[in-house]
Amino acid sequence: MTHSRSKSLTFHLIGHAHIDPVWLWDWREGHETVKATFRSALDRLQANPDMVFAHSSAAQYAWMEAHPQLLAEVRSAAERGQWEPVGGWWVEPDVNLAHGEALARQALIGQRTFERLLGHRARVGFLPDSFGHPGTLPQLLRQSGLDAFVFMRPSADELNLPANLFTWTGPDGSRILSARLECYNSSPNQIHTSLERNLVWRPPHLTDWLGLFGVGNHGGGPTRRAIANLRELAADPDWPTLRLNSLSGFFETVRGQDAPEYTGELQHHARGCYAAVSDVKRLNRQAEHALMRAEKLAVLAGPAGYVYPGEALTHAWKGLLFNQFHDILAGSSLQSAFEDAHQQLGEVLSIASRVTFAATQAVADQVDTRLNGRDVDEVIRSVRWDGPSWVTDYGDGVPVLVFNPDSRERDEPVEIELNDWHTPNLRVIDDGGQEVPHQRLRAESVNGQGRPRFVLRAQLPPCGYRLYRVLDEPAAQVHPPQLSATPALLENEFWALHFDPDTGGLRRLVDKARGLDLLAGTGAQLQVVRDDTDTWGHGARSYRQLVGVFADARLEVLELGPVRATVRATTRFRLSTAVQDFTLYAGSPDLHGQLNLDWHEKHHAAQLVFPAALSSVTATHEVPYGHMIRPADGQEEPVQAWLDVSGLARDGRGVEHPAGLALLNDSKYSASVLGGELRLTLARSPVYAHHDPATLEPAVAYTHLDQGLQRSRWALVPHAGDWREARVPELAVRLNQPAVFTREYVHPGPWPQTRSDLQLEALPTVQVSAVKQAEDGEDIVVRLHEWAGQAATGVVHFRGHALPVQLRPHQVLGLRISAAGIAQRVNFLEEADD
C-alpha cells in the first residue's frame, strides 16, 4: 500500500463547475450562469496551459450558440485538449425515473451536439449529482459511446462498494469502469481540504486517483486562488504528486489495474424524490410515450408519402430531455421552475399530438374506406332528417381507422365520439363486416345530445391499423355478457371483486378459475402515512407510519353493458377526496382502475395499497430498459410502469398454488413491497425545495407539493405466479401507449383496410420499444428489448423483409434497416455496434 503522502501517489485533478441549469433558480438564470462560468473557465485555461476543464450537458453548450464568440473559444480549447466534454448526454438526468428510450435519446442528441459544436464526443459518462442509478445503466452507457463512468451518489454512508474504482457489470453482461467521487466541487480559496478527504477516499491499492476542483452547484469553476493553492501543494514534499489532467486521461492511466467487479444497483440517495411533484412526473411519462408513438406512426405513414418530421421531433425530444434533469424530474426545484416545466412539456405533447394526427391522416388518405367497394355520391351526407333530429355520416357510415403503435397484436378498448348522430341506432362492424360489440357511454359534454360516445374492443394488428365502421342501423342482438355489477360486487368470468362498504376498497379479489382469494386485506385501499421529511426525503427509507384511511365510501354502479362494467367508490380523508373507478371487461382478464385524488394534506403521503395473500415472495420492479429484483422489506424504491409480487397462495383446503399480482400505472414512480403487500405512493406534501437542515418557520405560509386534483390510471394483473408468462411489460406499454384513431370519409384507395408493417416471429420476450427514421438518412431504426432475461432468436419482419436476430438476455438491440431490407446492428448513436 502506498503511503498517502508519498510522491509515488498521483492525484489527477480536473477542473470542473457543477451547474444545475434549474434548481433554486429557473432556466434563465441557469443560462446566465453557464455563460459566465464558461468565460471564467476559458480565462483560467488561457493562464494555465496544463489545466483541463471538464463539463457535461450538451444542452448547455447549445445555449451558448446564442453567444457564438464564446462558443468558438470553447471549441478552440477543446481542440487543443484543454476542454473536455463529458457525460455525452443532453443533461445530467434522473436515471431512475426516465424511460430507457429517453436515456437512449439523451445519448443520441447529446453526442451529436458535442460533435457538432466541439468537434468530438464525450468518452466518460458523468452523473455526479443524480440521486441513484439502476443496475441496467452499464449497457445504456456503453451504447452511448462511453467507456467509463463517474458518479457521486449514493455516498459511502448510503451504499457499501468493494472499492471506489470498480467494474460495474449490468444484467446483460455489459461492463464499464466506474469511479465514485468524493465530491464534485471544492472551495474557491484552496483545495487542500478536499484533497485531505480524498486521500482517505481513494482505493488504498491504487497509486493513481482523481479529484474535481472548482466552485460548483451554481457554477464558478476553478478560481485563481484555488489554482495557486494547488501549485503550492504540488511543490510541497509532504503532498502526493498533483497532476492536472482530464477524466479520460485518468481512466486511461488506471485502465487495466485492479478494479473489483460490482453487479447491482447504485442506490439510494433521496427516496422522497421518486414521488415529489406528481404533475411533472405525469407529464414526463405522457410525453415519453407520446413521442415514441408519434415516431412509430410517422414511420408507418412514410409509404403513404408522409415526410418524416425529424426536426420537429428532435425539438420535442430536446424539450423532454431537458426536463428530465435530475432536479426537475425528481421534483426538487422551485415551484416557479415547475411552471416553466409545465409549459415546456406541454409543447412536447402538442408536437407529438400534431405528428400523430398528421401521420394517421396521411395513412387514412391511402386506405380504401368504402363499404364493399361501393362508391358514394356525397362524403358528408344527412342520412336522415325528421325535423329536430338528424344523422350525418361520412358517405357510408363513419369509417374509423384505429392504429396500434405496439409490436404485438392488441385486444384493446377504444373510446370514440361522433357528431350529429341524433338517433339511438348505432352499429359497429369491422373490416370484414363482422358485428363488433360496443357500449354507449356518457358524452364528454353535458350538451352531448347528438354526440354519442361509445367503447368497443378493437382487435389490432402489430404496428399497423384496422378499419371499423359506424352505421345508422340497430345493433345486432348481443348475448348477455358474463358481466354483473352491484355496489357490493363486480364480476366477470375471470374475477369477482367484493367491495368494502366503508373504505371503498376490495375486500376480496377472487380468481374464479382456481378459487383463490388473492388478497390478505383490503386491496386498492387509499391510505395516508406520515411524511415529516424534506422534499428529497433525506433520512427516509420507507413511508409506512399509518395516519388514516380514506373512508365514508359511497359506492355506485357507474356503467354496465356488453363491453364493460364499472363501480365507482367515492371516499374522503380529512380535507381530501378520492373518486376511484373499478372496471372489468367482458371476455378479458383486464382489471383497471382510474383514480381522481383531490389531495389537501400537508406533510403526509397518500398510497394505493394491495396486500397480496402470498408467501415466499419475490418482488420485481421495472427500471429503465429492464427489471430488478429487490428485497420485499418495505423500503421505498423507484419504479417505472410496473411492479410485481409473485409467490405462493393457499386455497381453502390449504393447498399452495403459484400466484402473483402485478400493479401497473400510468404516471407514478415510487413504491414499496413488504412481504406480499404492494404500495404505490401517489402524492407527497412537503414544502417545495425544502432541503434539510433548513428549518421551516411556523409563521410562514409555505406552498406544499401535490396539492389539488391528480388523475392517474392503474391496472392489476393477477397471474399464476410468473409475470413473464402474464406478459406484464407488454401490458404496461398498452396502458401507457394506447391505440389512437382517426375518423375518415368514404373514398377508394390503394391500401387495404387492415395493415401491419412490422411483426416479430419466435421472439416472445422481445419488445419493439422504438421505430424511427435515422438521424442522417432515410434508413429506419428499430430498437428491440429482451425484457424477460432469456436469450432470444427469431425474425423481425419489416415491410416484406425477414431479418433474423439474436438477443442475449436483457439486451437492448438497435437495427438500422435500409430500403433494400439490409439490417445493421447499431448502438444508441445509430452507428455500427460490434
N, C-alpha and C positions, 0 to 999 in steps of 0.2 A: 504493500500500500504506500502510495506516495504521500509524504508529509504535506499537510495542507498549505504550508508556507514555502514549499520548495519551488525553485525556479524551473524544475523539470515538469511542474504542473502548469499547463497553459489554459488561460481563460480567453475564449473567443468572444469579444464584446461587439455587439451590433447596435448601431443607433436606431432608435425607434420612437414613435409618438403614437400611442394608442388614441384613436379618435372615434368616439361614438358619434355617428352622424346625427343620431337622435337619442336623447335620454332625458336629462333635466333641461333640455333645450329643444327647439324644433329644428327641422332640416335646414332652414335658412341660416341659423347660427352655426350649424354644422358645416355648411358650405364656407362661411366666413372663416371658421377655424382651420379648415383644410387649406384654404388659400394662404393664410398667414403662416401656418406650420410649414408648408412646402417652401415658402420664401425663406424662412429661418433655416430649415434643413439645408437648402441649397447654399446659403451663405456659410454655414459651418463646413460643408463639404469642400467649398472653394478654399477655405482656410486650412483644411486638414485633408490633404490628398490621399492619406492612407485610411480614411474613415469610410464606412459604408452605412447607408441609411436604408432600412427595410420598411416597406409599407404595403399593406394589403388593400383590398376593397376597390375593385375596378370601377365601381360606381363613383367613387371619389375622384378618380382620375378623369372620368367622363365629365364630372362637374367642371374640372379645370379646362375643358375645351372652351369655356367662356373666357378664359384668360390665356390666349394662345402663346404669348411670350413666356409666361411662367411654365406652361406645359412643355414648350420647346426646351427649356433649360433642364427640366426633369428628364426628358428623353436623352439629352446630351449626357447627363450624369449616369443614366442607365447604360448608355453605350460605352462609357469609359469604365464601367464596373463599380461605380460608387453608389448607385441607387438600385436596390434590389426589390422588384415586385414579388410579393409573397402571397400565399393564400390561394390565388388562382380563381377566386370566386367573386361574384358581383359585390357581395358584402360578407361580413362575418355573421352568418345566420345562426338561429337556434336550430341545431341539427336533430333535436328530439322531436320537434313539432312540424317541421317542413316535410312534405311528401318526398319520397326518394327521387321522383322525377323532377321535382323542383330543385333538388340538390344537383341533379344532372344538368339542369339549365343554369344554375349558378356557375358551373364549370364551363359550359359551352359559351355562354355570353361573356363571362369574366375573362377567360383565357384569350378569346378572340379580341376583347377590348385591350388587354395588356399588349398583345402582339401588334395591334393597330396603332396604339398610342406610344408604346415604348420600344417596339421593335423585337421584343421577345417575351416569353411567357414565364409564369412562376413555376418553380420546381418544388417548393416547400409548402405543404398545407399549413394553415396558420389560423387557429381559433383560440387565442389566449383567454378570451373573456366569455366565450359561450359556456352555458351552465351545466352541460353534460353531453355525453357522446355515446350513441348506440353502438352495439358490437358489430353492426353491419358497415360501419364507416370505413374500415380499411379498403374494401372493394370500391367504394364510391370515391375515395381519394385517389386510388390508383387509376381508376377510369377517368379521372380529371387531369391526367398527365402529371401527377405529383409522385415523388419518390421518398418523401419524408414528411413528418407531421410534428407540429409544435402546438402545445396546449398548456393551460394553467389550472383549469378547474376540471374535476374536483381536486382540492388540495390534499396534502398528505394526511391531514386530520379527518378528511372525508372519504378517502379511498387508499387502502394499502396496496402498493405496487411492488413487484420484485426489485425494481430499480427505477430511477427517474429517466433512464435511457433504456428502451426496450423495443423489441419487435412485436408489434401488435398484429395479431392474426385474426381475420374475420371468419365467419362460419363457412364461407365458400373457399377458404384457403388463401385468400389474398393477404399479403404481408407488407407492412410498412414500418420503417424505422421511425420511432416516435420519442419525443422528449417532453418531459413535464417541466415547465419553467418554475423558478422560484417566484418571479414577479415580472410583470410586463412593463414596469417603469422604474424610475429612480428619482432621487432628489435633484432639484435644479442646481444645487450648490456643490454637491460632491456625490461620489458613487461608492465610497468605501463602506457605508453601512449596508448597502445592498450586496456588495461583494462579500462582506463578512457573513451574511446569511447564506449566500450562495456557496461558500466554502463548505458549509455543513450539508447543503442541499445536494451537491454533486455526488454521483455514484462513486464511492471511495476507490473502486478498482480502476477508474479511468484517469488518464493523465491529461485529458482534454475535456473541457466543459464550456457551456455557453452562458451568456447573460445579455439581457437587453438593458440599454441605458437611455435615458431621455425622459422628459416630462410627458406624462400621458393622462388618459381619461378625458381630458378636453384639449388635447393637442399640446404643442410646445416643442417637444423633441429635445435633442441634446443642446445644452447651453454651453457658453464659453467657460463658465466656472467649472461645470462638471467635466468637460474635456480637459481643462487644466489640471483638475484633481486626478483624473485618470493618468495623465502624463507623469505626475509626481509619483503616483503609486507604482507605475511601471518601472521607474528608475530606482525605487526603494528595494534594497536587497531582501527586506523582510516580507515582500509580497511575491506571489507567483508571477510567471510571465503573463503579461497582459497584451493580447494581440487584437487589433481592430480587424474585423473580418465580416463576412456575410453569413447568413444562416446556411445557405447551400455550401459555402466553404467549410463551415463547421461540420456538417454532415459528411462531406467528402473525407474529412480527416478521421472521423470516428467510424465510418462505414467499414465493416469487417471486424471491428473489435467486439468484445463480448457484450452482447445485448440480450438478456434473457427474454424468452417468449412469454407474451401475455395474451390470453384469449378471454374475451368477455367484454363487458361494457365499462365505460369510464363514467360512473355515476356515484353520488348525486351531489349537486351543489345547492340548488334553491328549488325545493319541490313545490312551493306555492305558485311558481311561475307557470306550471302546467295548466292552472285553472284561472289565472288572473286575466281580467278584461275579456270576458266571453265574446263580446261583439267582434273584436279584431280577429279572434280565432275562428269564429264562424265565417267571417268574410274571407279569411285566408283559405279555409277548406273549400268554400264555394268557388273561389277564384281559381284554385289549382285545378279542380275538376272541370270547371267551365272552359279553361284554356285547353286542357288535354282533349276534351270532347270536341271543341271547335276545330282543333288541328286535324283530328281524325275525319271529321265531316268535310273539312276543306280538301283533304286528300281524296275522299270518296267522290267529291264533286269535280275533281280535276278532269276526268274524261268527258265531263259534260261541258267543258270549256271554261270552267271557273278558274280564274287566275289566283294562285295561292297567295294570300295576303301576308307575305313574310314580314314586311316592315311593320305592319300594324300589330301582328302577333308578337314580334320581338319587343316592340314598345310596351305591350301589355305585360309580357313576362318581366321586363325590367321593373315595371311598377310593382308587380307582385313580389319579385325577389328582394327589392329594396325593403319592403315592409315585412320581410322575414328576418331582418336584422334582429339580433337577439333581444335588445331592449324594447323592440316594438312587438314582435310576435309573442314574446314572453310576458308582455303586459307590465313592464317595469318602468315605463316612461311617464311623462306628464300627461294630464288629461288633454291639454291643448295639442300635444303631439298626436294623440289618437284621433282628434278631429281631422288632422291632415291625413292620417292613415285611412280614415273612412272615405274621404274624398278620392284618394288615390286608388284604393281598392274598388271603389265604385266605378272609376274609369276603366279598370281592368275588366270588371264584369260586363260593362257596357260594350267594350270592344269584343269580348268573347261572344256576347249575345248577337251582335251585328254580324260577326263572321259566321256564326252558327246559322242564323236565319238566311244569310245570302247563299251559303252553301246548300242548304236544303231547298231553297228556291231554284237554284241552278239545276239541281237534280230533278226537281219536280217538272221543270220545263221540258225535260227529255223523256219523261215517263208517259207511256200510253195510259191515260187515266179514263178511257172510255169504258162503258159497261158493255161487255160482249162485243166490242169493236163497233159500237153504234155511235155514229156522228150525231151532233146536236146542232140545232139552229141558233140557240142562244146559250151563252155561257153563264149569264146571270138571268134567271127567269123566275117569274112568280108562278109557282106550280099551282097554287090555289088561292082564291080570294073570295071571302064570304062576308064582306062588309068590314067589320073592325079587325078581322083576323086574316092573316096571310102566311104563306110559306114560300120562302125564297131559297133556291138551291143554286148550284154551280154548273148546271147543264143537264145532269142526270144523277141526282143526288149530290152529296158533297163528298168528293174524294179526299181522303186524309192519308197522307204518307207519314208513317211512323218510322223513325230512324233509331237503330241500335248502334251505339258507339263501341260496344264491347266485342271481344274476340270470341265470345260464347253465344250460342242461341239463348234467347231470353223468353220467358213467360212472365210478362210484366204488366201491372196495372197502369193504365194511361187515362188521365182525365182530360176531357175535351169539352169545349163550349162552342155552341153555334149561335148565329144571329138570325133574326127574322124567321123563327120556327114556331109559329103560334098554333101548335097542334099537339095533342097527346101522342100522335103517331111518331114513332122513331124506331127504325130498324137498321141494324148494322150487319154488313156482310164483309167477308174478306175477299182477297183477290181471286179465290176460286168459287165465289158465290155462296159460300157456306155461312150459315147464320152464326153470328158472334154474340154471345150473351153480354148484356150491358145492364147498367143500373142508373136510373135517373138520380141526380144529386141536386142540392140546392144551388141556384145560380150565385155567382160571386157577388152580384149587385142585388140590393133589395128591390131595384127596379128591373129585375131579371125576367119579367114576363116576355116570352118570345125569345129568350136566350137559354135554351136547355143546356144544362151541364150534365155530363154522364161519365161513367167509368167503364172501361172494358179491359179484358186481359188480352194483351197483344202477344202473338206468337211471332218472334222476330228472328231473322237470320243473323249470323255474326257479321259485324262491320258492314251493315247494309240497311235495307229498308223493306217495308211491306205496305201495300196499299189496302186501306179499308174504305168502306163507303157507307155513308149515312143516307137513308132513304125515307121519304114521307110515306111509310107503309106501316101497318100494325106489325109489331114484332111477333115472331113465332111463339107458340106456346112453349114456355120453359118448364121443364120438370122441376118440382120443388127441390131446391138445393139442400145439402146437408148443413145448413146454417140455421142457428137459432140464437136468439138474444133476448135476455131479460135483464133488469138492473142487477140481478144476482149471478147470472150465468151467461157466458158467451161460449159458443160451441160450434165446431165443425167436425168433419170426420176424423181429424187428427188430434185435436186438443179440446179440453174442457177447462175454461178459465172461470174459477169461482172467486167472486169479489168480496172483499171485506167491507161491511156496511159503514164502518167508522172511518177508516183511512183511505178507502177507495182503491187499495192495492189488491193483489192477488193472494187470496188465502190458500188456493190450491192451483197448481198447473199440472194437469193430468195428461200423460201420454196414454191415449185410449188404446192404442195397439198393444202396449205392453203392461198396461195397468199400473203405471208408475206415477206417483206424485213427486215431481222434481223439486219441490220447494220444502225447505225446513222451517220457514217462517213466512211472513208476508212479503210477497215479491212486488216489484215496481212501486215500492213504497218510497215516499219522499221524506227524507229525514233531515234534520237540522243539527249540525255539530258546531261546537265552539271552535273559533279560529281567532286567537289573540296575536297571531304572528304578523310580521310586516308584509309588504307586497310580495317580496321574494319568498316568504315562508321560511326565513332563516331560523334554523334550530328545530324545525318541524320534520318529523319522519312520517307522521300519519295524522289524519283528521278523523278521529273516531270518538271524541268525547260528546256523547249524545246530549242534546239540549231538548229536543222535542220532535214530534212527527206531525206532518200535515194531516189534518183530520176534519171532522164535521162534514163527511162526504155527502155530496148529492150525486146519486148515480142515475143515469138515464140512458135509454136506447136512442142513439143518435141516428142510426140507419140500419135497415135490414132489407136485403134484396137478393137477387140471384147471383150477384158477384161478391158482395162482402157484407159484413155486419160489424157495427161499431158501438161500443158502450163508452159513454163519457163519464169521467169522475171529476167533480169539482171539489177541491179541498182548500183548507186555509191553515195558516200558522201565523199568529200574531197579526202583523200588517200585510202579510204576503198571501197571494192566492195562486193556486195551480189548477189548470184545466188540462186533463190528460185523457186522450182518446186511445182506446184499445181496439184494434181491428184484426179480424180473421177473414180469410178469403175462402170461397168455395173451391174445393179440389186442390188446395195448396197448403203446405205446412207453414207458410209465412205467418209470422206473428209480429204485428207492427204497433208502435206507439208514437203518438205525437203529443208533445208537451209544450204548453204555453205557461211559463212561470213568470208571474209578476212579483218580483223579489224586492223587499224593502227592509231587510235586516242588515245590521252593521256588526262587523267583527264576528260573523258566523259564516258557515258554508252550507250549501244545500247539496244533497246527494240523492241519487236514484239507486235503490238497493235491491239486490236479488240474492237471497240466501238459498243457494242450491243444496239439496239434500244429498251430499256426496261425501265420500271418504276417499282416502288415498289420492288426493287432488294434485293435479298438475295445472299450473296457471301459465297461460301463454298470452303474450301481448304483441300486437303489431307494432313494428318500428319501421323507419324508412327503408324500403326495399327489403323487408324481411320480418322475422319474428324473434322474440326472445322468451325463453322460459325463465320465470323469476320466482323467488320464494313466495308462498302463499301466507305471508306473515303480517299482512295488514298495512304494510308501508305504502305510501303514495308513490305511484310510478307514472312516468309519461307513457301515453298510449295513443295510437292513431285511430283508425276507424273500427278496430275490433279488439276484444279480449275474450279469452275462453277459460273456463274451468272444466276439466274432464277428470272422471274418477269412477267410483262405483256407487250405485244407488240400490237400496234394498226394497223389494216389493213387500206386499202384505204378509207373505209367508217367510220373510227373512232371507229370500234368495237375492244374491247380489247380481246386478246387471251393469255392464259398462254404460255410462251415460255422461252427458255433459251439457253445459249451457254456454253459448257464445252470445255476447252482447255487442251489437253493432251500433254505431252512432254517426251522425252527420256533421258534428261541429264541436265535439268535446275531446280533451286531450289528457285528462287526469283521472286516474282510477286506482283502486286498491283491491286486493284479494286477501281474505282471511279465511283459511280453510276453504270451504266452498262458496263463501259469500263474496259476490261482486259488488263493488260500489263505484259508481261513476259520479265524479264531482261536477256539479252543474254550475255553481256560482260561488265566488268568494267575495267578501266585502271588507277588506282592509282599506286604508286611505291610499289614494293614488301616490305612487313613487315614494312610499314611506320605507326608509331603509334604517334598520337598527344600526347604531344605538340612538338615533334621533328619537326624541320623545314627543308625544302628541300633547298639546296644551289643552286643558279641559275647556277653556273659554272660546276656542277657535271652532268655527263651523266648517269642518273639513268635508271634502267631497269623497265619497266612498265608491268603490268599484261595484259594477254589475247591478246597480240599482235600476229597477224598472222591468219592462217586459222583455223576456227572452223566449225565442222559439227554437225548438230542437226536435229532431226525429230520432227514434231508436228502433231497433228490431231485435227480437230474441230468437235465437236459433237453437232449440233443444235438439240434441242428437244422441246417437247410440255410442258415444264415448270417443269418437275420433273426429276432430274438427276438420281434418283433411278430407275425409270421406263426405262430410257435410258441405265441403267446398265453401267454407266461411269467407276466405279472402275475396272470392268472386261475388258472393252475396253482399259484402261490404262495398265493393265497387258499384254494384247495381243500386245500392241505397244512395251513394254519393254522386254517381254519374248517370242519372236516369235517362231513359229514352226521351227524344223530343219529336215533335210532329209539326207538319205544316199542312194547311188546307189548300187545295188546288182546284182550279176549274177543269172541266172536261175537255180533253184535246187528244189528238193522236201523238205518238212519239216513238222514237226508236228503242227506248229502254223498256224492259219488262216491268210488271207490277210488283215483282219482288226481286231483289238482287243482293248478292254478298260479294264483297271484294277480297276478303281475307278470311281464311279458315285455318284451324290447327288440326293436324292429324297425329294421333298417337302421342299427344302431349297433354295428358290430363291435368298435370300440376303446373302448367305454364300459362302465363297470362300476358297478353299484349298490353303493355302499360302506355305506350306512346306510338303514334303514327304521324309523321310529319314530313314535310319536304326538307331536304338537306339545305344547310345554310349557304352552300356555294355551288348550286346547280339544281337540276330538276330530279335528281335521284330521290327516292323515298327512303326514309329512315324508319325502321320498325324496331321498337325496343321490347324485348321479351324478359320475363322474370319468372324463375322457377321458385315457387313460393312454399313448397312443402318440405324441402330438404331431401329431395330424391332425384338422382340422376335421370335425365330425360333424353330420349332420342325419338325424333319424329320428323314431320314435314310441315313447313309453313306454305300454304297455298295463297299466292297473291296474284290476282289478275291473270289467271291461267298459267302461272309459273309455279312449279313444285320445287321448293327449296329445302333440302334436308338440313337438319340442325341437330346439334348435340349440346346439352347444357349440363354442367356439373351441378350438384346440389347447391341451392341458394344463389345461383349465378344470375347476374343481370347481363343480357347479351343484346348488343345492337347489331342490326343488319342494315347495310346500305344497299338498296336494290335499284339497279338501273332499269331503264325502259325495256331493255332486252332480257330482263329477268336474271341478270348476273348479280349475285349477292356477295358482299364483302363484310366480314366481321369488323365492327368499329366500336370505339370507346365513346365516352360522352362527348368528345370533341369531334365526333363523326370522322375519325381517322382510323386507319388500319390498326387493329388490336391483335397483335400476335401473341 
